[in-house]
Amino acid sequence: MSVTGAFQATGKTVQITTSSAAANNLVMLSDSPSMQYRLINHASQPVYVWISPIGAPVNVSIPTGNGANAGYAHVVPPASEYVISGPQTGPDTGVLVSARADSGTPALYVTPGYGR
């Protein structure tokens, strides 16, 4: 269920330091069930993120075109934040958060919750 009101966190925020060499993956839980995630990128370059169920994890990939060059990724523009919907997380159900960058090691912040 998505909520159109202000974003309400349902768990702790995690920081993922991204890299251009490979995806950085971590497992995220939430204090209560939620299916939305606030993504915050303070860097001056985009970062890429993909959130998938633990039972079927998928690494983020940087898309470079279509067909075989397409990739599983939400692009988080430089110096921005936005909310995406994804698989449900909760106190006993984790999700895999996978993040990557074109260059450098910018940080991405992810918070589970509801709202916009």
C-alpha positions as CSV (number, residue, x, y, z in Angstrom):
1,M,0.0,0.0,0.0
2,S,1.4,3.4,-0.9
3,V,0.5,6.5,1.1
4,T,0.3,9.9,-0.5
5,G,1.0,11.9,2.7
6,A,4.3,12.9,4.1
7,F,6.9,10.2,4.5
8,Q,6.8,8.2,7.7
9,A,9.8,6.0,8.6
10,T,9.1,2.5,9.8
11,G,12.7,1.6,10.5
12,K,16.3,2.7,10.7
13,T,18.1,4.5,7.9
14,V,21.0,2.7,6.3
15,Q,24.0,4.2,4.5
16,I,25.5,2.3,1.6
17,T,28.8,3.5,0.2
18,T,28.6,2.8,-3.5
19,S,31.5,1.9,-5.9
20,S,32.0,1.7,-9.6
21,A,33.8,-1.6,-9.3
22,A,30.9,-3.8,-8.1
23,A,27.5,-3.6,-6.4
24,N,27.5,-3.1,-2.7
25,N,24.7,-5.2,-1.1
26,L,23.2,-5.2,2.3
27,V,20.1,-6.7,4.0
28,M,17.6,-4.3,5.4
29,L,14.9,-4.9,8.0
30,S,12.1,-2.6,9.2
31,D,10.5,-2.2,12.7
32,S,7.1,-2.7,11.1
33,P,6.0,-3.9,7.6
34,S,6.6,-1.4,4.8
35,M,6.9,-1.5,1.0
36,Q,8.3,2.0,0.3
37,Y,11.8,3.3,0.6
38,R,13.1,6.9,0.7
39,L,16.4,7.2,-1.3
40,I,18.7,10.1,-0.6
41,N,21.8,11.0,-2.6
42,H,23.8,14.0,-1.4
43,A,26.6,13.4,-4.0
44,S,27.2,15.4,-7.2
45,Q,26.7,12.3,-9.3
46,P,23.9,9.8,-9.8
47,V,23.8,6.5,-7.9
48,Y,21.9,3.4,-8.9
49,V,19.8,1.1,-6.5
50,W,17.7,-2.0,-6.8
51,I,15.7,-3.5,-3.9
52,S,14.7,-7.2,-4.2
53,P,13.3,-9.9,-1.9
54,I,15.9,-12.0,0.0
55,G,14.5,-15.1,-1.6
56,A,15.2,-13.8,-5.1
57,P,18.1,-11.3,-4.8
58,V,19.1,-9.2,-7.8
59,N,22.2,-7.1,-8.0
60,V,21.8,-3.6,-9.3
61,S,23.4,-3.0,-12.7
62,I,24.2,0.3,-14.5
63,P,22.0,0.5,-17.6
64,T,23.9,1.4,-20.8
65,G,21.2,0.9,-23.4
66,N,18.4,-1.5,-24.2
67,G,18.2,-5.3,-24.6
68,A,21.3,-6.9,-23.1
69,N,22.5,-3.4,-22.1
70,A,19.4,-2.7,-19.9
71,G,19.8,-3.2,-16.2
72,Y,17.8,-3.5,-13.0
73,A,18.2,0.0,-11.5
74,H,16.5,3.0,-10.1
75,V,18.6,6.1,-10.9
76,V,18.9,8.5,-8.0
77,P,19.9,11.8,-9.5
78,P,22.6,13.9,-7.9
79,A,21.7,15.9,-4.8
80,S,18.1,14.5,-4.7
81,E,15.7,12.3,-2.8
82,Y,12.7,10.4,-3.8
83,V,10.5,7.4,-2.7
84,I,10.1,4.1,-4.5
85,S,7.9,1.1,-3.9
86,G,9.4,-2.3,-3.6
87,P,9.1,-5.7,-1.9
88,Q,7.9,-5.7,1.6
89,T,10.3,-5.7,4.6
90,G,9.5,-6.0,8.2
91,P,11.0,-7.2,11.5
92,D,11.3,-10.8,10.2
93,T,11.4,-10.2,6.5
94,G,14.5,-8.6,5.0
95,V,15.1,-7.2,1.5
96,L,18.4,-6.9,-0.4
97,V,19.4,-3.4,-1.1
98,S,22.0,-3.3,-3.9
99,A,23.7,0.0,-4.9
100,R,26.4,1.1,-7.3
101,A,27.9,4.3,-8.9
102,D,29.5,5.3,-12.2
103,S,32.6,6.6,-10.4
104,G,33.9,7.4,-6.9
105,T,32.3,6.2,-3.7
106,P,29.1,8.3,-3.1
107,A,26.9,7.4,-0.2
108,L,23.2,6.5,-0.6
109,Y,20.8,6.6,2.3
110,V,17.8,4.3,2.4
111,T,14.9,4.5,4.9
112,P,11.9,2.1,4.9
113,G,8.5,3.6,5.4
114,Y,5.4,5.0,3.8
115,G,4.5,8.3,2.1
116,R,6.0,10.6,-0.4
